[in-house]
Each structure stands twice: as C-alpha cells, then as structure tokens.
C-alpha cells in the first residue's frame, strides 16, 4: 500500500506484483526498482514483515544505496498490524476462493478484480 504524504487527497495506493514461482532477494529488488519508477523521486517508507528475502545481506546492501527508500520491519507474529494480511484475507475469501486457473494470468485477473472491489469500498483497507 502506498500513501502520498505530499498529496493526501490522492489517498492510499496499492502496489501489487505477481510473478510465477517465489520471490527471492533478486526478484524483490527488481520489484523495488519498479516501485522507484512508480513513485518518481518521492520518498518511500516500506513496511515489511520478517521474510528472509526482505532482510538478506544483499537486500540490506542494495537498500543502503537507495536515498529514496526507508525500510521498517513489522514485529514478528503481528498480522493485525499488517494491512496486506487484511487485503489477502479479503481476496482469498472472494475472488480467489476455489479459483483453479490454468495460467498465472487467470489469478492476476481475479486479483485485479478484487483490488478494484477493495479500492471502491471505503470500509475495506485499500
């Protein structure tokens, strides 16, 4: 989720990325490079959980070279503090429930529909 502090009227923005397989440090760095382009020179504070790829030596070294990015770590076992957990819960209960897509694109399409649903509902975290 992203929030523009310089323009609060823009509100929160959800940044979402899907790829085949699992994420490793190199894959996450590629995503962060896309985030940098998306936010075009703005300062970004990224709140991450304790996934090992988030805090690997290589990731910490890469982040240390980024003047636009600050990382903050969520406490362990605190899903209630992580809005992404609420988003996933909502998506899994609706759009992704019993989905057996033949391709990653099927999952991506269903996920995108869910994100639009969540963004359109002010009572749900966006």
Backbone as a chain_set.jsonl record, in Angstrom:
{"seq": "XXXXXXXXXXXXXXXXXXXXXXXXXXXXXXXXXXXXXXXXXXXXXXXXXXXXXXXXXXXXXXXXXXXXXXXXXXXXXXXXXXXXXXXXXXXXXXXXXXXXXXXXXXXXXXXXXXXXXXXXXXXXXX", "coords": {"N": [[0.837, -1.157, 0.0], [0.513, 2.219, -0.711], [0.96, 5.599, 0.241], [0.511, 8.97, -0.423], [2.115, 11.425, 1.07], [2.531, 14.058, 0.416], [0.367, 14.759, -1.037], [-2.408, 14.302, 0.223], [-5.006, 14.018, -0.706], [-4.924, 12.237, -2.736], [-4.876, 9.844, -1.505], [-4.54, 6.428, -0.294], [-2.561, 4.035, -2.084], [-2.454, 0.956, -3.689], [0.175, -1.141, -4.29], [0.917, -3.76, -6.296], [2.2, -6.932, -7.167], [2.667, -9.709, -9.193], [4.205, -12.843, -9.856], [5.449, -15.779, -11.5], [6.338, -18.596, -9.478], [8.415, -18.25, -6.527], [9.351, -15.374, -4.548], [12.607, -14.063, -4.38], [15.563, -12.466, -3.076], [16.787, -11.117, -5.297], [14.631, -10.977, -7.103], [12.844, -9.407, -5.619], [14.26, -7.026, -5.454], [14.135, -6.218, -8.116], [11.398, -5.67, -8.257], [11.272, -3.549, -6.44], [12.728, -1.675, -7.845], [10.895, -1.088, -9.82], [8.945, 0.074, -8.217], [10.285, 2.374, -7.48], [10.301, 3.768, -9.917], [7.548, 4.057, -10.23], [6.853, 5.779, -8.1], [8.367, 7.973, -8.743], [10.768, 9.722, -7.753], [9.791, 10.403, -5.246], [9.919, 10.14, -1.666], [9.939, 6.979, -0.116], [8.559, 4.929, 2.317], [8.804, 1.747, 3.309], [7.069, -0.841, 4.731], [7.786, -3.876, 5.969], [7.384, -7.413, 6.496], [8.973, -10.143, 8.29], [10.142, -11.783, 6.313], [12.785, -13.688, 5.01], [14.065, -12.936, 2.6], [13.47, -10.255, 2.523], [15.21, -9.133, 4.314], [17.775, -9.918, 3.784], [21.399, -10.024, 3.437], [22.202, -9.057, 0.94], [19.916, -7.602, 0.173], [19.81, -5.622, 2.187], [22.211, -4.31, 1.624], [21.671, -3.311, -0.946], [19.481, -1.616, -0.388], [20.745, 0.242, 1.257], [22.02, 1.836, -0.562], [20.041, 3.328, -1.667], [18.587, 6.375, -1.779], [15.96, 7.135, -1.701], [14.423, 5.355, -0.344], [13.188, 3.916, 2.633], [13.267, 1.349, 4.964], [11.095, -0.329, 7.194], [10.538, -2.603, 9.795], [8.03, -4.939, 10.492], [6.77, -6.102, 13.643], [7.417, -9.466, 14.758], [4.997, -12.035, 14.225], [2.629, -10.43, 14.109], [0.154, -10.053, 12.552], [-2.08, -8.428, 12.622], [-1.167, -5.866, 12.466], [-0.401, -5.571, 9.916], [-1.552, -4.353, 7.029], [-1.647, -5.64, 4.589], [-2.211, -8.289, 5.127], [-4.93, -8.17, 5.746], [-5.921, -7.414, 3.259], [-5.2, -9.653, 1.663], [-6.732, -11.578, 2.959], [-9.342, -10.717, 2.358], [-9.281, -10.921, -0.483], [-8.773, -13.697, -0.784], [-11.063, -14.822, 0.258], [-13.014, -14.088, -1.501], [-12.504, -13.357, -4.514], [-10.408, -15.186, -5.064], [-11.225, -17.539, -3.983], [-11.645, -20.939, -4.336], [-10.602, -20.789, -6.888], [-9.32, -22.138, -9.779], [-7.295, -21.584, -11.844], [-5.931, -21.897, -15.144], [-3.662, -20.597, -15.877], [-1.194, -18.201, -14.788], [-2.118, -15.723, -15.461], [-4.873, -15.921, -15.117], [-5.142, -15.897, -12.34], [-4.013, -13.415, -11.853], [-5.876, -11.743, -13.15], [-8.215, -12.217, -11.607], [-7.298, -11.327, -9.149], [-6.805, -8.625, -9.715], [-9.435, -7.775, -10.185], [-10.417, -8.074, -7.6], [-8.846, -6.204, -6.229], [-9.808, -3.835, -7.365], [-12.421, -3.977, -6.371], [-11.922, -3.764, -3.619], [-10.663, -1.246, -3.478], [-12.808, 0.343, -4.211], [-14.469, 0.27, -2.056], [-14.925, 2.048, 0.76], [-14.93, 1.087, 3.357], [-13.262, -1.046, 3.487], [-9.799, -1.944, 3.877], [-7.538, -0.208, 1.837]], "CA": [[0.0, 0.0, 0.0], [1.271, 3.448, -0.732], [0.219, 6.799, 0.59], [1.243, 10.169, -0.804], [2.029, 12.409, 2.143], [2.53, 15.4, -0.151], [-0.948, 14.984, -1.634], [-3.289, 13.371, 0.914], [-6.248, 13.799, -1.45], [-4.738, 11.05, -3.594], [-5.17, 8.688, -0.664], [-3.672, 5.254, -0.332], [-2.451, 3.32, -3.351], [-1.986, -0.405, -3.527], [1.161, -1.602, -5.268], [0.757, -5.208, -6.292], [3.04, -7.554, -8.183], [2.591, -11.174, -9.266], [5.152, -13.492, -10.756], [5.49, -17.23, -11.284], [7.335, -19.033, -8.501], [8.513, -17.484, -5.287], [10.221, -14.201, -4.578], [13.878, -14.103, -3.669], [16.1, -11.117, -2.957], [16.971, -10.509, -6.625], [13.305, -10.666, -7.632], [12.285, -8.29, -4.859], [14.977, -5.807, -5.86], [13.545, -5.814, -9.396], [10.106, -5.056, -7.955], [11.533, -2.246, -5.825], [13.134, -0.761, -8.919], [9.643, -0.655, -10.44], [8.322, 0.983, -7.248], [11.014, 3.646, -7.604], [9.776, 4.432, -11.11], [6.141, 4.358, -9.954], [6.773, 6.927, -7.208], [9.127, 9.041, -9.39], [11.505, 10.68, -6.946], [9.222, 10.612, -3.915], [10.45, 9.307, -0.591], [9.08, 5.829, 0.146], [8.798, 4.137, 3.518], [8.252, 0.422, 3.051], [6.916, -1.629, 5.951], [7.876, -5.277, 5.569], [7.428, -8.442, 7.536], [10.288, -10.722, 8.518], [10.585, -12.713, 5.269], [14.247, -13.637, 4.939], [14.49, -12.177, 1.412], [13.326, -8.827, 2.816], [16.272, -8.663, 5.211], [19.038, -10.574, 3.447], [22.562, -9.146, 3.319], [22.163, -8.402, -0.374], [18.834, -6.612, 0.187], [20.232, -4.503, 3.037], [23.252, -3.573, 0.893], [21.013, -2.584, -2.023], [18.677, -0.543, 0.216], [21.668, 1.258, 1.779], [22.398, 2.705, -1.686], [18.835, 3.992, -2.174], [18.253, 7.543, -0.958], [14.519, 7.344, -1.771], [13.73, 4.239, 0.308], [13.43, 3.578, 4.033], [12.582, 0.115, 5.354], [10.705, -0.533, 8.587], [10.186, -4.0, 9.98], [6.908, -5.268, 11.365], [7.118, -7.075, 14.685], [7.096, -10.864, 14.436], [3.682, -12.547, 14.632], [1.705, -9.319, 14.323], [-0.588, -9.841, 11.309], [-3.072, -7.365, 12.78], [-0.511, -4.606, 12.127], [-0.029, -5.619, 8.509], [-2.769, -4.223, 6.222], [-1.629, -6.586, 3.472], [-2.885, -9.505, 5.586], [-6.369, -7.931, 5.586], [-6.201, -7.444, 1.825], [-5.144, -11.048, 1.219], [-7.886, -12.266, 3.523], [-10.5, -10.342, 1.559], [-9.133, -11.524, -1.82], [-8.868, -15.161, -0.712], [-12.441, -15.204, 0.571], [-13.915, -13.743, -2.594], [-12.051, -13.576, -5.893], [-9.509, -16.323, -5.221], [-11.828, -18.734, -3.379], [-11.905, -22.046, -5.26], [-10.12, -20.476, -8.233], [-8.368, -23.109, -10.318], [-6.937, -21.058, -13.154], [-4.96, -22.656, -15.937], [-2.483, -19.774, -16.09], [-0.997, -17.124, -13.82], [-2.957, -14.602, -15.894], [-6.196, -16.099, -14.509], [-5.005, -15.433, -10.961], [-3.78, -11.969, -11.926], [-7.149, -11.091, -13.489], [-9.089, -12.292, -10.437], [-6.714, -10.454, -8.127], [-7.053, -7.239, -10.126], [-10.851, -7.509, -9.917], [-10.545, -7.92, -6.15], [-8.243, -4.929, -5.842], [-10.773, -2.794, -7.739], [-13.522, -4.066, -5.406], [-11.44, -3.245, -2.331], [-10.454, 0.196, -3.636], [-14.104, 1.016, -4.355], [-15.208, 0.166, -0.791], [-14.186, 2.809, 1.766], [-14.897, 0.366, 4.631], [-12.199, -2.043, 3.427], [-8.481, -1.314, 3.741], [-7.065, -0.146, 0.445]], "C": [[0.885, 1.223, 0.0], [0.379, 4.62, -0.395], [1.072, 8.008, 0.264], [1.087, 11.23, 0.268], [1.991, 13.828, 1.602], [1.196, 15.748, -0.794], [-1.946, 14.016, -1.011], [-4.616, 13.125, 0.195], [-6.152, 12.599, -2.388], [-4.997, 9.782, -2.823], [-4.171, 7.565, -0.833], [-3.685, 4.634, -1.718], [-1.888, 1.94, -3.062], [-1.022, -0.73, -4.652], [1.16, -3.123, -5.184], [1.567, -5.796, -7.424], [2.891, -9.067, -8.081], [3.66, -11.687, -10.204], [5.09, -14.995, -10.51], [6.571, -17.58, -10.26], [7.348, -18.153, -7.277], [9.448, -16.296, -5.472], [11.5, -14.496, -3.808], [14.402, -12.667, -3.645], [16.231, -10.435, -4.314], [15.626, -10.117, -7.236], [12.665, -9.486, -6.923], [12.981, -6.969, -5.21], [14.43, -5.316, -7.198], [12.192, -5.135, -9.183], [10.314, -3.671, -7.351], [12.018, -1.223, -6.853], [11.91, -0.252, -9.678], [8.898, 0.317, -9.523], [8.971, 2.359, -7.338], [10.5, 4.436, -8.802], [8.34, 4.896, -10.863], [6.0, 5.623, -9.111], [7.658, 8.096, -7.638], [9.727, 10.073, -8.452], [10.933, 10.969, -5.573], [9.942, 9.722, -2.902], [9.448, 8.19, -0.307], [9.523, 5.183, 1.447], [8.067, 2.822, 3.294], [8.237, -0.358, 4.355], [6.812, -3.088, 5.532], [7.838, -6.197, 6.77], [8.826, -9.058, 7.574], [10.755, -11.739, 7.491], [12.093, -12.577, 5.071], [14.748, -12.846, 3.733], [14.362, -10.668, 1.628], [14.534, -8.279, 3.571], [17.615, -9.336, 4.946], [20.165, -9.542, 3.379], [22.533, -8.357, 2.013], [21.078, -7.325, -0.421], [19.249, -5.394, 1.012], [21.298, -3.656, 2.348], [22.626, -2.738, -0.22], [20.243, -1.386, -1.459], [19.585, 0.586, 0.723], [22.094, 2.241, 0.693], [21.221, 3.525, -2.221], [18.458, 5.158, -1.272], [16.751, 7.824, -0.908], [13.741, 6.364, -0.897], [14.177, 4.061, 1.75], [12.628, 2.319, 4.342], [12.289, 0.122, 6.843], [10.206, -1.965, 8.697], [9.002, -4.153, 10.926], [7.387, -6.197, 12.473], [6.716, -8.487, 14.243], [5.704, -11.214, 14.965], [2.712, -11.428, 14.973], [0.9, -9.047, 13.051], [-1.622, -8.721, 11.413], [-2.487, -5.982, 12.467], [-0.197, -4.494, 10.642], [-1.286, -5.529, 7.642], [-2.804, -5.178, 5.041], [-2.318, -7.89, 3.864], [-4.402, -9.359, 5.44], [-6.763, -7.966, 4.115], [-6.225, -8.878, 1.305], [-6.352, -11.823, 1.723], [-9.135, -11.984, 2.701], [-10.443, -10.981, 0.168], [-9.338, -13.03, -1.789], [-10.291, -15.626, -0.443], [-13.394, -14.957, -0.586], [-13.344, -14.181, -3.944], [-11.2, -14.828, -6.063], [-10.061, -17.621, -4.616], [-12.159, -19.751, -4.473], [-11.477, -21.759, -6.699], [-9.086, -21.525, -8.636], [-8.016, -22.678, -11.74], [-5.905, -21.927, -13.846], [-3.64, -21.92, -16.086], [-2.387, -18.72, -14.994], [-1.874, -15.924, -14.177], [-4.363, -14.702, -15.305], [-6.201, -15.593, -13.07], [-4.824, -13.919, -10.943], [-5.077, -11.234, -12.222], [-8.095, -11.081, -12.293], [-8.596, -11.369, -9.327], [-6.978, -8.991, -8.458], [-8.514, -6.858, -9.89], [-11.072, -7.274, -8.42], [-9.969, -6.604, -5.665], [-9.177, -3.778, -6.196], [-11.949, -2.791, -6.761], [-13.116, -3.435, -4.081], [-11.26, -1.732, -2.404], [-11.745, 0.976, -3.704], [-14.893, 1.037, -3.047], [-14.444, 0.893, 0.302], [-14.109, 2.107, 3.124], [-13.798, -0.693, 4.667], [-10.858, -1.335, 3.324], [-8.07, -1.308, 2.281], [-5.622, 0.26, 0.496]], "O": [[1.919, 1.237, 0.668], [-0.811, 4.627, -0.709], [2.243, 8.059, 0.642], [0.037, 11.866, 0.364], [1.466, 14.721, 2.267], [0.927, 16.918, -1.066], [-2.301, 13.014, -1.633], [-5.282, 12.124, 0.461], [-7.165, 12.022, -2.783], [-5.307, 8.747, -3.414], [-3.107, 7.729, -1.43], [-4.684, 4.698, -2.435], [-0.952, 1.79, -2.277], [-1.364, -0.608, -5.829], [1.379, -3.694, -4.116], [1.62, -5.232, -8.517], [2.982, -9.632, -6.991], [3.983, -11.058, -11.211], [4.716, -15.43, -9.421], [7.606, -16.917, -10.198], [6.406, -17.403, -7.023], [10.225, -16.231, -6.424], [11.477, -15.094, -2.733], [13.742, -11.757, -4.145], [15.822, -9.283, -4.463], [15.5, -9.042, -7.822], [12.016, -8.655, -7.558], [12.34, -5.919, -5.254], [14.277, -4.11, -7.39], [11.876, -4.147, -9.845], [9.613, -2.725, -7.708], [11.737, -0.032, -6.726], [11.893, 0.894, -10.129], [8.289, 1.275, -9.999], [8.289, 3.382, -7.278], [10.289, 5.645, -8.704], [7.968, 6.004, -11.248], [5.126, 6.449, -9.375], [7.692, 9.118, -6.952], [9.228, 11.196, -8.374], [11.538, 11.716, -4.805], [10.501, 8.683, -3.254], [8.242, 8.434, -0.264], [10.708, 4.923, 1.656], [6.85, 2.801, 3.112], [9.27, -0.517, 5.005], [5.879, -3.485, 4.834], [8.2, -5.828, 7.887], [9.753, -8.539, 6.952], [11.686, -12.495, 7.769], [12.611, -11.464, 4.977], [15.76, -12.152, 3.834], [15.067, -9.889, 0.987], [14.842, -7.091, 3.475], [18.495, -9.318, 5.806], [19.915, -8.341, 3.278], [22.803, -7.157, 1.986], [21.293, -6.255, -0.99], [19.057, -4.258, 0.579], [21.295, -2.431, 2.468], [23.006, -1.584, -0.418], [20.338, -0.278, -1.985], [19.225, 1.759, 0.624], [22.487, 3.366, 1.001], [21.395, 4.33, -3.136], [18.054, 4.954, -0.127], [16.317, 8.678, -0.135], [12.532, 6.519, -0.723], [15.369, 4.054, 2.055], [11.444, 2.238, 4.018], [13.124, 0.527, 7.652], [9.533, -2.471, 7.799], [8.975, -3.575, 12.012], [8.305, -6.99, 12.267], [5.79, -8.664, 13.452], [5.295, -10.742, 16.025], [2.048, -11.472, 16.009], [0.948, -7.938, 12.519], [-1.998, -8.13, 10.401], [-3.235, -5.033, 12.23], [0.225, -3.438, 10.17], [-2.017, -6.512, 7.522], [-3.882, -5.496, 4.539], [-2.945, -8.532, 3.021], [-5.083, -10.31, 5.055], [-7.821, -8.49, 3.765], [-7.151, -9.273, 0.596], [-6.926, -12.632, 0.994], [-9.896, -12.898, 2.384], [-11.442, -11.521, -0.307], [-10.0, -13.585, -2.666], [-10.68, -16.711, -0.874], [-14.468, -15.556, -0.644], [-13.674, -15.256, -4.445], [-11.265, -15.472, -7.111], [-9.435, -18.675, -4.726], [-12.876, -19.438, -5.423], [-11.942, -22.421, -7.626], [-8.109, -21.763, -7.926], [-8.396, -23.33, -12.712], [-5.108, -22.606, -13.198], [-2.615, -22.532, -16.384], [-3.383, -18.389, -14.351], [-2.321, -15.194, -13.292], [-4.985, -13.678, -15.022], [-7.15, -14.94, -12.636], [-5.413, -13.227, -10.113], [-5.354, -10.204, -11.607], [-8.708, -10.056, -11.994], [-9.389, -10.713, -8.652], [-7.335, -8.207, -7.579], [-8.802, -5.746, -9.447], [-11.823, -6.382, -8.028], [-10.541, -5.959, -4.786], [-9.325, -2.841, -5.411], [-12.423, -1.726, -6.364], [-13.875, -2.665, -3.492], [-11.663, -1.015, -1.488], [-11.791, 2.14, -3.305], [-15.89, 1.752, -2.944], [-13.403, 0.404, 0.739], [-13.298, 2.496, 3.964], [-13.439, -1.185, 5.737], [-10.773, -0.248, 2.752], [-8.242, -2.303, 1.576], [-4.979, 0.387, -0.547]]}, "num_chains": 1, "name": "protein.A"}
